[in-house]
Amino acid sequence: MNYYREFLFVFIFVFQMAPAQTEQDRKEAEIINIQKEIVAKLTGHKPIKGKKKLKSRASNSERKVTADFLFNSLKDIGIKPEKHAYNVKDKNGNIFKGVNIYANIPSTNRSDEYVIIAAHYDTVEDSPGALHNATGIAIAYYAAMKIAELEERNRNFIVVFFDHWKSNMVGTRMFTKKIKDKKYKIHSMHRFDYIGWDNDEDRAIEMLASSLSLESLYRLESPVPIYKREVATPESRFFANFGFETVTLTAELKNADNSPYVRQSEDKYTTVNFKYLASTTDIVYGVMKSLAE
């Protein structure tokens, strides 16, 4: 009889726990399926258009194909994308012609405040750019998709994919100038890069936040360790110069738990830890959802 009771107790306990575990598995699988398709096409693991496969996202033609793909990917999930084209010359006479892809996800209560979700899409020459930065694109894309599905949004959101990161962040500079000139009221800018390598399998991330309140948002949503980045990135310094609150999210760069293949030909789709990418993405979406409430 005691054996029967113990067996029944274990059966009921497992039965009660199963739905929660199944839901978490379902969520992770959804994120992974979506992000694998994005990363595969951006890195040449799968054709991005017709039979065309990208070797990198560095040349003018490759970046144009990538921009069109990102534009159509946003359009396919019901978000109205736009192209922010620029043609500028630096002080040395170098001309930069590129396109940022962005979309406004409007609030449902006429808010004048904006949250920006961002990642750059170009690479160095001959690098497929999986971790740097197809993974950042995949995070921003998924978060934007889920934010757009919310019935209520108490802030506006902008998802933007920057061109010309490798060329002194020209795309980032031009887009930031654009929103500054339009006098958008920016709540915060959230940027993602280098996510997808987790050698010690702790799913930890590294964060640089310009304020304690932003840092706290991520820590509240995160079931994994978040390490504080001590050194400002060029992008975070640039955003701060415009007076914007910012967050930069990466893998554990300070703990050397990052891909050894970044900016190399081996920065491929096959090196990406998609479970780690999904875990980080879920944290990001949790933060974005809280900012929408």
N, C-alpha and C positions, 0 to 999 in steps of 0.2 A: 504493500500500500504506500509506504514512504517513497519507494522507488517511483511509483506511478505519479505521486504528487510532485516529485522533483522533476520528472520528465514533463509533466503538464506545465509547470512553472517556467521551465526553460523554453518550451514551445510557445507559450503566450508571450514571453519576453522578446523572443526573436521575431515573432509575428508583429508585435507592436513596434519594434525598432525598424523593421524592413521598409515601411513606406517612406520614412525620412531619408534613409540611405538611398533608396531608389530615386527619390526626387533629386537628391544631390547628384547622383550619377547621371540622371536625365539632363540636368542643367549643364553639367560639365561636357556631356556628349554633344549637346546642342552647340555650345561655344566652340568646341574643337572642330566639329564638322564645318562650321561657317569659316573659322579662321584657317583651316587647312586649305580651303579653296582659294582664299585671298592670297595667302603666302605662297602657295604653289604657283599661281599665275604670275605673281610679282617676281618670283625668283627663277622662272624658266623651267620649273619642275613640270608644269603643264603649259600648253599653249595659252597665250593671253588673248589672242585674236586669230581666228582661223587656225592655221598651222604655225603661226609665228610664235617663237619662244624667245624670251628675253635672256641675254647673257649678263646684262647689267642694266642699270637705269641711269646711265651717265651721259650718253650722247644726246643730241637734240632730238633725233628720231625716236630713240628709246624712251625718252622722257615724255614725248608727245603721245606715244602709244600708251604709256602708263597713265598719263593724265586723263586720256579718253576712257581708259578702263575704270579708273576711280570715279569719274563723272557718271558713267553708266551704272556702276555698282550702287552708287547712292540713289540714282534715279530708279533703279530696280526695286528698292525697298521703300519707295514712296516719298523720298526726300527730294526736294527740288534743288539740284546743285547749280552752281554758277562757276564760271571761269574768271579768275582774276589774272588777266594778262599784264605783263610789264615788259618794258624795254628800256634799260637804264645803262648809263656809262659810269664807271668808277673814276676815281681821281687819276688813275694810271691810263685811262683811255680804253679799258676793257669793256666791251658791251655784253650785257646779260639780258637775254630774251627768254622768258619762261612763263609758266602758268601755275598759279596756285588753284587748287580745287577746293571749293568750300560750299557749305549749305547752312542756311538759317533754319533752326527748328524753333518756331515761335512759341512763346508762352501762351497759355490759355486764359490769362487774366490781364493782358495788356501791360505786363511788366516792362520797364525800360532797362532792366539789368540783364547782362549777358555773361554766360559761362562759355569759355572757349576750350574745345577739346582738339588737340593738335599733334601732328607727327609729320616728319619730312619723308618724302618718297624717293628722292634721288639717291644714287650711290656713287662711290668712286668707280673708276673705269675697271672693267673685268671682274667686278665682284657682284655676285647675284644679290647680295645685300639682304640675307634672310633675317638675321638678328638686327642688322643695321641697314634698313629699319622697316622691313616688311612687317615685323612683329608689332612695332609701334602703330603702323597703319591698321593692322588687324584689331588692336585694342580700341583705337578711336572709332573705327567702323562699327564694331559690335556695340559699343556704348551708345553711339549715335542712333543706331537702329532701335535699341531698346528704349531709349529716351523718347524717340518719335512715337513709340507705341503707347506711351502713357496717356491716360485720359485727361490728366491735369498736369500742367507744368507752370509753376509759379515764377519761373525765370525763362528767358530766352537762352537757347544754346546755339553755338556755332561750331560745326566740325570743319576743320581745315587741314588739308594735306599740302605741306610746303614744298615748293620746288627749290633748287639751287642751295641746298644746305651746305654742300661741299665747297661752294664758291662764296665764302664769307657770309653765309646765311642770307643771301640776297632776297630770296623769296619770303623768308620770315620778316626781314626788314621792311619790305614793300607792303606786306599785308598788315603788319603792325602800324605802319604809317597810315594806311588806308582807314583802319578802324579809329585811329587817333584823330585823323582829319574829320571823320564823320561824327566825332564826339560821342561814340558809344560809351555807355556806362558799363565798364567791365568789372564784374565781380571777381573773376579769377581766370587764369589761363593754366591749363593742365597739359603737359607735354610728356610723351612716352617714347622711350628709346632703349635699345639693347636688351629687351625682355625676351627670354627664350632659352637661356642656358642655366642649368641648375645642377651643377656637378655634385654638390653635397645633398641634393634632394630635400632641402628644408623649405623650399618655395619662398624663401625670404626675398625681400625687395629693398631697394635703397631709395631714399627720398630726400629731396631738397625742397623745402617749403619756405615761403617768404614770411609766413605768420604762424603763430601757434594754433590759431583756430583752424587753418587749413591742414596743418599737420595732424591735429586731433581728429579731423574728419576721416582721414585715412586709417589712423590707428583704431578708431572705433569700428570700422568696417573690416579690419584685417584679422584673420585667425592665425596669421603667420608673422614671423619677426619682421619689423621694419627698421632698417638701419638708417641713421641720420647722416646725410652727406654733408661734409664740412666745407668742401670747396665749391664755389659757385660755378656753374657752367656758363659759357658765352651767351647762350640763349637766355638763361635766367637773369644775367646781368643786363642784357639788352631789354628784356621786358620790364625789369625794375626801373631802367632809365626812363621809361614811359610812364612810370607810376603804377604799373599793374601788379597785383598780387599773383604769385605764380607757384606752381608745383612742377617739379621734374621727377619722373619715376623711371628708375632703371633696375637692372639686375644688381647683384652685390659687387659693384666695381671696386669699392674700397677693400673688400675681403677677397679680391681676386677670383671671385666665382663668376667669371664672364667668359664668353667664347674666345678662344685663342685665334679664331679665324676672322674676326671682324676686320673689314676693309681688305679682305683677301679673296682669292678665287674659291676658297673652300667654305665661305660663309653661305652655305647652301640650305635648302629646305630640309634636308635629311639631318641637319644638326640641331634643329629646333625641338625643344621639349614642349610639346603642345599641352601637356597637363599643367605644366608650370605657367605657360602663357594663359591658359584658361583660368587658372587660380588667380593670377594677377588681374585679368580682365574682370572677373567677378567682383573683386575688390573695387576696381575703378567704377564699374556700373553702380555698385552700392553707394559710392560717394556721389555720383552724378544724380542718382535717384533721390538722395537726401537733399541735394541742392535744388532739385525740382519741386520739393514739397513745400 
